[in-house]
Amino acid sequence: MAEPAEHLIYFYGTECVHCVEMDEPKKRLEQEHGLKLKELECWHNDENAKLLEKYDRGRCGGIPFMYNTKTEKFICGNCDYDTLKQWALE
């Protein structure tokens, strides 16, 4: 199993339906490219919620939210595998 890539941050909420939809694309990214996102639950964790606000800067305002600290690119909301892969591999 791959260790989480520290620069690929995935903010989610445990009960978030849209976050659950990201399970398959995330699993495929790990299987095909060995990349695992650093997952931070932010509905029940205030520290993670504050970190989400720091990276989001009002651009998305919700979850799922993915942020690449190397490229400073983000994804707001759920997405398909190809979009996730492009974001992660840039």
GIRAUR-V468652 format. One record per run of one state. SS is the DSSP state (helix for helix, strand for strand, loop for the rest). FROM is the first residue (numbers start at 1). LEN is the number of residues. Records with the same first field share a line. If there is no record, write none. Layout:
SS->FROM-LEN + FROM-LEN
//
This chain:
loop->1-3 + 13-4 + 21-2 + 34-2 + 42-4 + 57-8 + 69-5 + 77-4 + 90-1
strand->4-9 + 36-6 + 65-4 + 74-3
helix->17-4 + 23-11 + 46-11 + 81-9
//
